[in-house]
Amino acid sequence: MHPYKQFPPRQFWQQAVSGTPWAEVLAHEPGKFSITASDVVASAGSCFAQRISRLIIDSGLDYRYFETPHPLVPAADAAALGYKLFSCRYGNIYTTRQLLQLVKEALGITPPIQAVSATKAGHFVDLMRPNINSTGFESVEEAVADRAWHLQCVARMLAQCNVFIFTLGLTETWMDSETGVVYGSHPSVITHLPSPRPMKAHNLDYLECYNDLVEVFNLMRGINPGVRFILTVSPVALAATHQPHNVLVSTAYSKAVLRAVAGKFAQVLPCVDYFPSFEVFNLAQSFGQFLSEDLRDVSQRGVQVAMGNFKQMFLQGASAPVAAVAVPAAKPAAQPAPVAPPSAPSGPAAPATNAADVECDEVLNAFFDKATA
């Protein structure tokens, strides 16, 4: 018997891709499990993750906010303070290492990272989540207390959610040279002042990202054995790179690593699935039709198609979940010598906006004044 004869049409290019409108190519991708009315859903990740949470809320399902503002705070003010962008007030979590740090802090495995710095405007900022407060904190003590409450909220989320959605966004990060703590944004990008800590550019590789996810998975399943995971890769390109390459080349590396990690993780664990949002926007066969005018961000039309795919895949008629086994860490490989970050590029124009805009910290890397760069 021909070994391919038993496969469904979706596994053949001629039947699944050629002659099929791009908006329909992934319209019938099956999910491993469904998100039901009894599930408590939480999410974290890059700015693209915010679009998935909105879909779940609009579908009437229980997307849970574990860190909420005081009832007397107006909705507009609450948004400016970073509430209801994700399940907790952590802002964008772009890398697997940031997520692992947060989980360890919340579960008391490591002490809270007290990275509070003054800004040029005279306020204080928590460098672990720099954009959750548009006006900054009035004192170091206020920032420290706020982070302590935040970590309690994250701990409740980890223990109570049934489905955790994480959108992998970047591999590039900034690392404290002495402690190994990573930051989503370089402190100087946020404060407009010299960094209070010695920083080095670090680009996570496949093994680092995979092993970070292994540790997150085992920690979460240790306190919440039934939790299921949905991984996705943000289709939004890097706004700027600290690697000595064209930003397009750095983007290709980052997304390739994250796509491979997410795919492998979903392959080995029945309670983990991969949602192909990256493919909708970025494969050559799409002809870039779902990208915004700057070719970096995504268009509203593309978001609608991707969210339709997510709804079909996870919000209706998928198969029941299967119990998972612990996933082993990947074996370490020899690490190449670190590459020094390039000098700052000439100041670009302010980033473009589009109809699909969401809160996104990373764009600040490419947004600065020529006179102060």
Order of alpha helices (4+ residues) and beta strands (2+ residues): alpha-beta-alpha-beta-alpha-alpha-beta-beta-alpha-beta-beta-beta-alpha-beta-alpha-beta-alpha-beta-alpha-alpha
